[in-house]
Amino acid sequence: MSNKVVIAEKKCYHISVDFSKNRIYLVIKEKWLNIEDLEDFQLYWEQVVEQVVPNFTIHADLRLMNILSKEIEELFLSMRLYSVGKGLLHTAEIAAVDDIANLQVEKIANHSKFPFTRFKTPELAEEFLDQLTSITSK
């Protein structure tokens, strides 16, 4: 049984939160063509980050993410800086199929001091975060 609460269900992305795990879920659902495809993304992201408590985790499924335009790269950097500032513990990312997109995400993460680990499957990412939070909550 899932405890996830949907925050945003859009054409290109899905954001939900599991308050019992203090975890935000981001799924890129399809490739976007431009910044308009990420309508209200920053608003929803800030809204969900405000609802979790410090030491929250993020489970990000980026498999369908394509190469980031400069505008979208800046949006992702802003999102990551905001998350770190609000007490992000760690992020588990399912890597994008596109290698250039992965390099862009890594560059943004390094610039924002965004703690993350990459995984091949959502299940491995979830397991890692569950283990991490069980260790840090003791």
C-alpha positions as CSV (number, residue, x, y, z in Angstrom):
1,M,0.0,0.0,0.0
2,S,1.4,3.4,-1.0
3,N,1.3,6.3,1.3
4,K,2.1,8.8,-1.5
5,V,0.2,12.0,-1.9
6,V,0.2,13.4,-5.4
7,I,1.3,17.1,-5.5
8,A,1.4,17.5,-9.3
9,E,0.4,15.3,-12.2
10,K,1.4,17.0,-15.4
11,K,2.1,15.8,-19.0
12,C,5.9,15.7,-18.5
13,Y,6.3,15.1,-14.8
14,H,4.8,13.7,-11.6
15,I,5.6,14.9,-8.1
16,S,4.4,13.1,-5.0
17,V,5.4,12.8,-1.4
18,D,5.4,10.0,1.2
19,F,5.2,11.8,4.6
20,S,5.8,8.6,6.5
21,K,9.2,8.3,4.8
22,N,9.8,12.1,4.6
23,R,10.5,11.5,0.9
24,I,9.7,13.4,-2.3
25,Y,9.2,11.5,-5.6
26,L,9.8,13.0,-9.0
27,V,9.1,11.1,-12.2
28,I,9.9,12.5,-15.6
29,K,7.1,11.0,-17.6
30,E,8.0,12.1,-21.1
31,K,10.6,14.2,-23.0
32,W,9.8,17.9,-23.0
33,L,10.2,20.2,-25.9
34,N,10.6,23.5,-24.1
35,I,10.3,25.2,-20.7
36,E,6.6,25.5,-21.2
37,D,6.3,21.7,-20.8
38,L,7.5,22.2,-17.2
39,E,4.7,24.6,-16.4
40,D,4.5,25.4,-12.7
41,F,7.3,23.0,-11.9
42,Q,9.1,25.3,-9.6
43,L,5.9,26.3,-7.8
44,Y,5.0,22.6,-7.1
45,W,8.5,21.8,-6.2
46,E,8.8,24.5,-3.6
47,Q,5.3,23.6,-2.3
48,V,6.3,19.9,-1.7
49,V,9.7,20.8,-0.1
50,E,7.9,23.1,2.3
51,Q,5.7,20.1,3.4
52,V,8.6,17.8,4.4
53,V,11.0,18.2,7.3
54,P,14.8,18.6,7.3
55,N,16.7,15.5,6.4
56,F,14.2,14.6,3.7
57,T,15.1,12.4,0.8
58,I,14.3,12.6,-2.9
59,H,13.6,9.6,-5.3
60,A,14.0,10.9,-8.8
61,D,13.2,8.8,-11.9
62,L,15.0,10.7,-14.7
63,R,15.1,7.9,-17.3
64,L,13.0,9.9,-19.8
65,M,14.8,13.2,-19.3
66,N,16.3,14.6,-22.4
67,I,19.1,17.1,-23.0
68,L,18.4,20.2,-20.9
69,S,18.0,23.6,-22.5
70,K,19.7,26.5,-20.7
71,E,16.4,27.6,-19.2
72,I,15.6,24.1,-17.9
73,E,19.1,23.7,-16.6
74,E,18.7,26.9,-14.6
75,L,15.3,25.7,-13.3
76,F,16.9,22.4,-12.1
77,L,19.8,24.3,-10.5
78,S,17.3,26.5,-8.7
79,M,15.3,23.5,-7.6
80,R,18.4,21.7,-6.3
81,L,19.7,24.8,-4.4
82,Y,16.3,25.2,-2.8
83,S,16.2,21.6,-1.7
84,V,19.7,21.7,-0.2
85,G,18.9,24.9,1.6
86,K,15.8,23.3,3.1
87,G,17.6,20.3,4.6
88,L,17.9,17.6,1.9
89,L,19.7,14.5,3.2
90,H,20.2,12.6,-0.1
91,T,18.7,11.9,-3.5
92,A,18.5,8.6,-5.3
93,E,18.3,9.1,-9.0
94,I,17.5,6.6,-11.7
95,A,19.8,7.8,-14.5
96,A,18.5,9.2,-17.7
97,V,18.9,7.1,-20.9
98,D,20.5,10.1,-22.5
99,D,24.2,10.3,-21.5
100,I,24.4,14.1,-22.2
101,A,21.4,14.7,-19.9
102,N,23.2,12.7,-17.2
103,L,26.3,14.8,-17.6
104,Q,24.2,18.0,-17.3
105,V,22.5,16.7,-14.1
106,E,25.9,15.8,-12.6
107,K,27.3,19.3,-13.4
108,I,24.2,20.9,-11.7
109,A,24.6,18.6,-8.7
110,N,28.2,19.5,-8.3
111,H,27.5,23.2,-8.6
112,S,24.7,23.0,-6.0
113,K,26.3,20.6,-3.6
114,F,23.3,18.3,-4.2
115,P,24.0,14.9,-2.6
116,F,22.9,12.1,-4.9
117,T,23.6,8.5,-5.9
118,R,22.6,7.0,-9.3
119,F,20.8,3.7,-9.7
120,K,19.6,1.6,-12.6
121,T,16.1,0.8,-11.1
122,P,13.6,2.6,-9.0
123,E,13.6,-0.4,-6.6
124,L,17.3,-0.1,-5.9
125,A,17.0,3.6,-5.4
126,E,14.1,3.1,-2.9
127,E,16.0,0.4,-1.0
128,F,19.1,2.6,-0.7
129,L,17.0,5.5,0.7
130,D,15.2,3.3,3.1
131,Q,18.5,2.0,4.4
132,L,20.1,5.4,4.6
133,T,17.2,6.9,6.5
134,S,17.1,3.9,8.9
135,I,20.8,4.6,9.7
136,T,20.5,8.3,10.1
137,S,17.3,8.2,12.2
138,K,19.1,6.2,15.0
